[in-house]
Amino acid sequence: MLAEIISIGNEILKGDILNRNATYLGKKLYEKGVAVTWMTSVSDDENMIVQAFNESDKRADLVLVTGGLGPTHDDVTKKAICQGWETTLEPNVEAKEFLLRRLEKQGRTMNVSQEKQTWLPAKGSILVNNYGTASGVFIQGKKARFFFFPGVPHEMQGMVEDHVLPYLKENHPDLVPRKETTLRTIGAPESSLYEKLDGLSWLKNTDVAFLPKIGGVDVIIKHTPESTPAQQEEILHQFRQKIGLHVYSEVAEEEIEETVGKLLVQQKKTLAVAESCTGGLLGHRLTSISGSSLYFQEGVISYSNEAKKRLLEVKEETLDKFGAVSEACALEMAQGVRRLGQTDIGISITGIAGPTGGTKEKPLGLVYIAYSDEEKSLCHSYVFLEPRHIHKQRSSQAALHLLWEQIKDEQK
Amino acid sequence: MLAEIISIGNEILKGDILNRNATYLGKKLYEKGVAVTWMTSVSDDENMIVQAFNESDKRADLVLVTGGLGPTHDDVTKKAICQGWETTLEPNVEAKEFLLRRLEKQGRTMNVSQEKQTWLPAKGSILVNNYGTASGVFIQGKKARFFFFPGVPHEMQGMVEDHVLPYLKENHPDLVPRKETTLRTIGAPESSLYEKLDGLSWLKNTDVAFLPKIGGVDVIIKHTPESTPAQQEEILHQFRQKIGLHVYSEVAEEEIEETVGKLLVQQKKTLAVAESCTGGLLGHRLTSISGSSLYFQEGVISYSNEAKKRLLEVKEETLDKFGAVSEACALEMAQGVRRLGQTDIGISITGIAGPTGGTKEKPLGLVYIAYSDEEKSLCHSYVFLEPRHIHKQRSSQAALHLLWEQIKDEQK
């Protein structure tokens, strides 16, 4: 089965936005064992869109189209469908009722342009959109099957789960999903992992990709169909032996805040955080996990020295003698927030995110991160030279790394 | 002049990487006044690549191709050129001498795979690569002119500056660079902006794109070369009249936390935030702005009811009678954090981010956002039906929106 992706919208061709939708769809289909061989992006021009439909219809079996389903003048996808399939737009009862219910839940009423969105090409059928106001369309071409989705990423992604994956499962049960394992690592750069893996010279029938990200490196092990399950297991075993100390998860999408969250739930421990330079990012990441209220009690964003003293009981003399960006202050913050929240663990971050504020003794990018529990308190320091927004990301990642290091061994 | 972009490489179609090259080229050409109307991405398959060349040659005047010029087995672009143009690869003296000089500078010698890269299609001519080892190729199609570049982003970008821009300047001196304005809006969906703009029926010589994002809609006004500066100013004036109430900035990259930050600095006001369901995201966004310590004092992430009572002095009876997700609680949180931080303004967020925790009276997605200053306190409620991470984004955006609404008019 050959699949193609068509992305519609001037904003893509003018370079206003990256075409993340096409990348998402390519990856999703590849994982399911479907080869995407062609991707097309076209402007909001009805004739060009029809031409793109016709060309894909000649080459492919499955075509996923995104964009141009909204209510404005440049949303011409449905008109192009009508031209290409020689049909007309008609009011769709299901789409209208669905949208009315959705708006009602939000206490809103339907306006004219929203009603326009419930008109669909007569020869197609509706793909319900549980995530927004524009319905999708399914229609059979001369050869290929076409799925049309709005271009809003989370709507499109939800609709792919709701409509395309069930379609593939039902109609192509023979598809073999690709087997790959992602080792999510933290605390070692790509070159160091590569050395620990002996340059991969021992590896057979397997592709390996290193994907460096802000918080660590993903090592993706892609097994070729020739390797047996036993061989695959042996290869994974080797990877775990060589770099396992840095692997916090083998689930591709799992962030370290999720790993840490699971450990805290298992160990029935609670947590409070005190943040200065990260300004709430650590709390945000911890509470991005559903169920985090089981362990995350509270946080203090003590941006001013005043707040550090008043809320966290950081001593005046500590601030005078060592300053707010110091090991002593970080430790008092972690201990202070633990006491404040009466939690098992306190974590703190204090540093200079930049681009201003550095001195000779305390360079831009310096950050102290402290951990405190009933038995011990400890502090690490780092210098992250990246711009402010990356500095905040790396600091929060280092805090989660420290937390993980401290609690992971209690599992064993 | 119509331009197209062809991107070659399995990594794009499998979704391993975002196609940043195509976006870069689209933007670069658009700025110079060249319309890119079609983008194609194809796998490393010789026949498919030839097909893509032929189709673009029929439609376009200028085709930029990236990728597949490297030395490995999957780099088949030059073979595809030979097939498409019925020519052969021949050693290119200029390419070889250039590469030898380049390697010599680095104290290296030429290896076999590097020499292979100096063989070029006989009917084409070399595009010198000052940034890497793979030469580019220029070749005339039946209709279009083709430029081939390696896929390594900084090499391709340098070569566009060296070869494409001078080519355009020399051969198309009549091209007019584009002028565009981005209106960043908040608080109105695309359909409502469109209605307020009377469906744009009054608009001439101008393209308008609506880019919906999680926090609002960007309205991009693109003037065509036919419009005079006076006409352009008049059109902007019309937009400001019709939807100006929703426009927080006319700077393309400016987020609302930056707009709000500037207002707070100008008005010499300070701010404290109390967050429940957003878990620190609002503080994180506010402190993403360099210089935010001038106005951002502190934040409390009061995830537990205990923390709401102890830190923010939310009344026990408020929690008993109305619950933590209520207007009364949100107001007490905003007032409480303002008192705690002794700031001019307090903002609070309390809601049910999901995916669990909804009840009949308080549906999943319900969120209360309150503002408090010396003179007044007020609260808005919303229902955001999106998944947890989007819910947090939209809630923080609604809080920044409320803050902006309250302080923007003091400027006038």
Interface residues (C-beta under 8 A of the other chain):
Chain A: N10 E11 I12 L13 K14 G15 D16 I17 L18 N19 R20 A22 T23 Y24 L25 G26 K27 K28 Y30 A35 V36 T37 W38 M39 T40 S41 V42 S43 D45 M48 A52 E55 G70 P71 T72 H73 D74 R102 K105 Q106 G107 N111 V112 S113 Q114 Y131 T133 V152 H154 A209 V273 E275 C277 T278 G279 G280 L281 L282 G283 H284 L286 T287 S288 S290 G291 S292 S293 F296 Q297 E298 G299 V300 I301 S302 Y303 S304 E306 A307 L311 L340 G341 G354 P355 T356 R388 H389 K392
Chain B: I12 L13 K14 G15 D16 I17 L18 N19 R20 A22 T23 Y24 L25 G26 K27 K28 L29 Y30 A35 V36 T37 W38 M39 T40 S41 V42 S43 D45 M48 A52 E55 E190 S191 S192 Y194 E195 G199 L200 D207 V208 A209 F210 L211 P212 I220 K222 V273 E275 C277 T278 G279 G280 L281 L282 G283 H284 L286 T287 S288 S290 G291 S292 S293 F296 Q297 E298 G299 V300 I301 S302 Y303 S304 E306 A307 L311 L340 G341 G354 P355 T356 P363 V383 L385 E386 P387 R388 H389 I390 K392
